[in-house]
Amino acid sequence: MAYYITDDCISCGACESECPVSCISAGDTKYVINPEECIECGACADVCPVDAPKPE
């Protein structure tokens, strides 16, 4: 079960640099996680100031 980023994302970019497999990138209105590359480690959720990354 991969993580995804909710609409609560404020596009701060904190999650992108924390991802050990670099599966997070800037989308049009928020950051997005590639579910095929996500290893479900939760590093993104640990650093997000608005708790936007959630497990599916």
C-alpha positions as CSV (number, residue, x, y, z in Angstrom):
1,M,0.0,0.0,0.0
2,A,1.8,3.1,-1.2
3,Y,1.4,6.6,0.2
4,Y,-0.4,9.4,-1.6
5,I,-0.5,13.1,-1.0
6,T,-3.8,14.7,-0.1
7,D,-5.1,18.1,-1.2
8,D,-3.9,19.5,2.1
9,C,-0.4,19.8,0.5
10,I,1.0,23.3,0.6
11,S,3.8,22.5,-1.9
12,C,6.6,23.2,0.6
13,G,8.8,20.4,-0.8
14,A,9.9,19.0,2.6
15,C,8.8,15.5,1.6
16,E,10.7,15.4,-1.7
17,S,14.1,15.5,-0.2
18,E,13.3,13.0,2.6
19,C,12.1,10.2,0.2
20,P,14.9,7.5,0.1
21,V,13.7,6.3,-3.3
22,S,13.0,9.7,-4.9
23,C,9.4,8.8,-5.8
24,I,8.0,12.3,-4.9
25,S,7.9,15.1,-7.4
26,A,6.2,18.4,-7.8
27,G,2.8,18.2,-9.6
28,D,0.6,20.9,-11.0
29,T,-1.0,22.0,-7.7
30,K,0.7,19.7,-5.1
31,Y,3.4,17.2,-4.7
32,V,2.7,13.6,-6.0
33,I,4.0,10.2,-5.1
34,N,4.7,7.5,-7.8
35,P,2.9,4.5,-6.2
36,E,4.9,2.0,-8.2
37,E,8.1,3.3,-6.7
38,C,6.9,4.1,-3.1
39,I,8.4,1.7,-0.5
40,E,5.9,2.7,2.2
41,C,8.5,3.9,4.6
42,G,6.6,7.0,5.8
43,A,9.6,9.3,5.7
44,C,7.4,11.9,3.8
45,A,4.7,11.8,6.5
46,D,7.2,12.3,9.3
47,V,8.4,15.7,7.9
48,C,5.2,17.1,6.4
49,P,4.0,20.2,8.3
50,V,0.4,19.7,7.3
51,D,0.2,15.8,7.5
52,A,-0.6,15.5,3.7
53,P,1.0,12.2,2.9
54,K,-1.3,9.3,3.9
55,P,-1.1,5.5,3.3
56,E,-3.6,4.3,0.8
